[in-house]
Amino acid sequence: MKILLFGKNGQLGWELQRALAPLGELVALSAASTEHHADFARPGGLAATVRALQPDVIVNAVAYTAVDKAESEPALAAALNAEAPRVLAAEAAAAGAWLVHYSTDYVFDGSGSEPRDEHATTGPLSVYGRTKLEGEQHIRASGCRHLILRTSWLYAARGGNFARTMLKLAAERDALNVIDDQFGAPTGADLLADVTAHALRGALADASLGGTYHVVAAGETTWFRYAMLVIDWARAQGLPVRLAPDALRAVPTREFPTPARRPLNSRLATGKLRAAFGLTLPPWQPGVLRMLTEVLQR
């Protein structure tokens, strides 16, 4: 079996190279690849790459994720998040290949307080969310065999993330305000990659398992509580923390106006994933602490 992975150098793509390797021959490309076109900003050329490599599985780990910048670059966001998946889905359908694609909690409007399942009504608040939803819709409309995996608050030891930012700010500032009315589950790229490999193996054996699934770590938190965990860990490790214990303050989203609106409720229900593939998703805290340990050791 041949697997074609786009976005090999991203946080998720890096972990997918490890997780997918045991499943078959893996061809991993980035936008800088020269032998085959893999630049999602020019999605028209992707069809030729798929036809040349003739994969059994296409895995798309590329996305435009600069949520605020997307408000001023809607065409580029649409190219990466909507048009490129459309091209890949059309090629997958024509070749009888599987397409694995990643989406986001931002396809929802963030209202309410209950976790949303895969059948919940969508209502994106931003260009980013809208273009990610369009990508999903193109894939479903193509008729290709697919797995669409929605996740939230993705992080990895590789590259920047919220926890790294909190460590830096806690070492530099006397006081810090962090949003406490957005709820979600921090999810590691390593966990998402491992779930991808497991789900893909299952879907290849039973095509009826294709479709859309929510993949997030168990539990929930807010950015404020997430920051508190990170900073408490830093203190326990003897890392430099200038911030006093009572100087981390919880504030509402309205105190941090941004070009793009964020969903307040990013809780995603994972019952469908657990039932289909027999998985138990771990709590979010151990994954974050493991990532912090990896960061400290670098």
Helices and strands as residue ranges (DSSP letters): E 2-6, H 11-20, G 21-23, E 25-29, G 43-45, H 46-53, E 57-60, G 69-71, H 74-78, I 79-83, H 84-95, E 98-104, G 105-107, H 127-142, E 145-151, E 154-155, H 162-172, E 176-179, E 183-184, E 187-188, H 189-205, G 207-209, E 211-214, E 221-222, H 223-236, G 245-247, E 248-251, G 253-255, H 271-277, H 284-297
